[in-house]
Amino acid sequence: MNQNEQEFERQVRAHKATIYTVCYMFSKAQDEVADLYQECLINLWHSWPNFEHRSDVRTWIYRICLNVCVSLERKRHRHKTIPLTMDINPYEEDNQNSRQMEILRQRINQLPPIDRALVLLWLENMSYDEIGAIVGISAKNVSVSMQGDFNLSFKGGSNFFMIILGRTTSTLKGQ
């Protein structure tokens, strides 16, 4: 393995949780998460030679993975499929935190792909400037979009949302 391949592998290992988190927010099933993860790795590998290190590696990884997931989400909506279901979910945990996180994930999944990306990055405690750099919009547009997402999509459940995250609405408005 050459030095370039070793560095790519090291970066993927260091940021595998980031890649998985993005995939998980754009999927409803574990097998889809695995497929998205694989697509992200393929796209990261193809883009690796062009990475110029003008931004942080984590920012670059977010951008590639979000683009992959948003693109595949759009394709999925054009080509509807009928998912196979099982009576049991081997990944399901039976505790209050898992149920709350699942409710949160379901609510976030109701958002359009770009808004979902914004919320995901915000959940990662990124500033509006960082989010804007990853998504390709201004920090002001991030702020406006986030206010719309929380005021409309999480109406009636925003206190629950903020409690789970340990963040406050004033934190959201103050970024």
N, C-alpha and C positions, 0 to 999 in steps of 0.2 A: 504494500500500500504506500503510495507516495505521500509527500508532506501535505499537499492540498486535500487529499482524501482524508488524511488523519485529522486535519483541522476541521473539515466539515463534520466528521463523525463526533469530534469533541464538542462542537457547537450544538449539534443535534442532541447529544446526551445532556448537555448543560441546560438546554431549553425544551426538553421533551414535555415537561409539565405545561409550558406555555402552549405548545402545539396541541396537546391533548385538550386543554381548556377551550381553545378556539373550536376544535372539532366537536367537543361535547355540547357547546352552545348552539351548534347548527345541526344537531342530530336528535332523533327521538329513540334510537335503538343502538345497542352496543355494536352490532355488526356494521351499522352505518358509520359510527364513530371510527371503527377500525379502517373502513374504506376511505373516509375523509383523511385520517391520519396518513395513510399510505399515499394518497394523492398529494397531500402537503409535502411529504418527504420527497416525492418525485419532482414536484415543482421547485422545492428548495434546492435539490441537487442540480436541476437544469439551470437554475438561476445563480448558483454559487460562483461560477467563473466570472459573472458580470457584477458581483457584489464589490463595490468600490470602497467600502468602509467609510463612506461619508456620513452614515448614521450608525447608531448603535446596532449591534447584531440582533438584539432582542426586538428592536423596532422593525428591522428588516424582516425578521421571521414573522412577526405579527402581520405585517403588510402582505407578505406572500400568502400566509395561511388564511387570512381574512378574504383575500381575493379569490383563492381556491374555493373556500366554503360558500361565499356569496355567488360565485359563478355556478357551482354545482346546485345550489339552492334554486337558482333561476331555471336551470335545465330541468330540475325535478318538477317544477310547477308547469313547465311546458309538456312534459311527458309523465303524466300521472301513472302511478303504479299502485297495485294493491298489495299491501304488505302481508306477509305470512305472520300469524300470531301463534304464541304458545300460551298455555294455561299458567305457566309459572315463569318468573323472571329470576334467573340465578344470580343476577347482580343486585337484586332488591334487598335493602337492609330494612329491618323492622324496628326503627326507632324514630323519635320525634324529629331530630335534626335531619334525617334522611327524607322524611316526608315533607318537611318545610323546604328543603333544598329542591325537591322535585316540584313542588308547587311554584317555587321561584323560577325554576327552569322552564316550566310550562308557560308561565306568564311571559317570560322573556322570548320564548319561541313564538309567541303570537305577534311579535313585532316584525316589521319588514327587515330583511337581511342587514341593511346598512345601520338601521337603528339598533338592531341586535348587536352588531359589532361595537357601536358606541357604548352601549350598556356593559358589554363584556369588558371592554378596556377600562371603563370607569370602575367596575368591580375589582379590577386589578390595581386599583389605587393610582391610576395614571392621571396626570394633570390634563387639563383641556388642551394645553399646548402639545403635549406628547400624543394625545389622542388625535388631534388635528394633523400632526405630522404623519402618523400611521395611515389615517384614512384619506388624507389629502384635502382637508378643508381647514378653514381658519378656526382658531380657538373660540371666537365669537359664535360661529355657526355650530360648533360642538355644544356650546352653552345653550343656544336657542333650541337645538334638537333635543338635548337632554331634558330641558324643562318641559318640552312637549311630550316626550316619552313618559316622564313620571307623572305629569298632570293628567294625561289621557289614558295611557295603557295601564297604569297602576292605580287608577282612581278607586278609592275605597279600600285598597290594599296597601297603600304606600307606607303606612305606619308599620305594618308587618314586614314590608320590604326593608325599610330602614333599620328595624330592630335586628333582623337577621344579619344584615351587613355590618352592623355596629357603626354606621355612619348616620349623620343627621342631615335633614334638609338644608340647614344652614351651611353645612360642609359642601353640599352639592352646589348651592348658589354662590358660595364664596370662592370657587376655583377660578 
